[in-house]
Amino acid sequence: MPKTKTYDYIIVGAGSAGCVLANRLTEDDGAQVLLLEAGGRDWHPYIHIPLGMGKLHERRMFDWGFVTEPEPSLNGRSIDASRGKVLGGSSSINVMAYTRGHPGDFDRWAQKGATGWSYADVLPYFKRSETFAGGANAWRGGTGPLGTEFAKTTDPLYPAWIEAAKAAGIPNTPDYNAASQEGFGRSQYTIRNGRRSSAATAFLKPARRRPNLTVETRALVTRVILRGTTATGVAYVKGGQMLRVGAAREVIVSGGAFSTPQILMLSGIGPAAHLREVGIEATIDLPVGRNLQDHLAVFLSFARSEPGPFHRQMRFDRMAAAMMQAWLFGAGPATVVPGGLHAFIKTRPEIAVPDIEFMFRGAATDAHLWFPLIRPPRPDGFAIRPALLHPDSRGEIRLRSKDARDPMRIDRLQFLFRSERPAEIA
């Protein structure tokens, strides 16, 4: 396995964190940086046209294809665990919703010992990172690389929902990423000039002009190379060849919540007993992969009494024209996603911060292209997706084998139901 070169920094994974790190580290022109990504280039129009996300998700394009282990508390169901396998990672395939989190969540971290992570500490970085279409203010940035904007949908469902919330005593928040998060508010998206503002386009693309950044795509990292307990490089596979590269200063593993623990465990960093089960000698015995937390959500779908604007736009000829307009000019209906409203709610008045998020969608979850006399449209609908913001359940990441090509085991819902037998879910 030839050692090809040594860099100052090696970044494993070109997702949201990896792209930002590549940008920031290469600001030092004396530092040589290598960014390794298992997926390919983010060239496809579906990535950049906001409405293209529908096909990305339907076909699981640029996706690792992870699924959880069968969940006993869900009658043995498995859950899709979509993660981006492309430059930009999940920021290149997600729904683009931009939600920072409640200030109280950051302050709680700081109170529990995470020094430097209070909301006052992180707010300057949120502002520095974005250009908000609504304009800069005390909470929002106006000159950053990441483009953010309010939803542009004109669906009448959204103002009706806001009025219904007011009637129920739930406030309307003008900007849930600003002074107050609680209540119903217009959705916000990482879209700029009609295109997805992914980590790759916002942070990595400007940095790729720098001569001290090297980006390798379709490079699957198999392990971190250790000398004792010091990381000195990584081994990776590209084009069927096993390669090794050295790091003079740091190896930074930014593979996300699922792939980072997998890479560490493949490197001998993890629970010693589990590593022995798959034939790996533990160099450092640590609880890697434990305490997995996720914001579980479910779609609740409803029929609409009459078709909405998105349903009409899904006629084949209209959508074809809209996609072309979006790709060429960054304008038109395909730059507008069918979501338009988020809500952050306290289920009990005495709790400190909202514990439920509602995401609203003004289209049926099974919407498809249609054309008169050729393919009839499905009945139109809408959906509300509640999500747990502070789940009690904890999961775990485990190895399936010592082969880096085997997907990890994802146990996502351990201890969700605190009863002696699994809840019966139809």
Secondary structure, DSSP 8 states (H G I E B T S, - for coil): --EEEEEEEEEE--SHHHHHHHHHHTTSTT--EEEE-SSB----HHHHSGGGHHHHHHHTTTB---B---BGGGTTB--B---B-BTTGGGGTS--B-----HHHHHHHHHTT-TT-SHHHHHHHHHHHEEETT---SS--BS-SEEEEE-----THHHHHHHHHHHTT--B-S-TTTT--SEEEE-EE-EETTEE--HIIIIIHHHTTSTTEEEE-S-EEEEEEEETTEEEEEEEEETTEEEEEEEEEEEEE--HHHHHHHHHHHTTEE-HHHHHHTT---SEE--TT-SB----B--EEEE-SS--HHHHHTBHHHHHHHHHHHHHHS-SGGGS-SEEEEEEE-SSTTSSS--EEEEEESS-TT---BBTTTB-----EEEEEEEESS----BEEE-S-S-TTS--EEE--TTSS-SSS-----
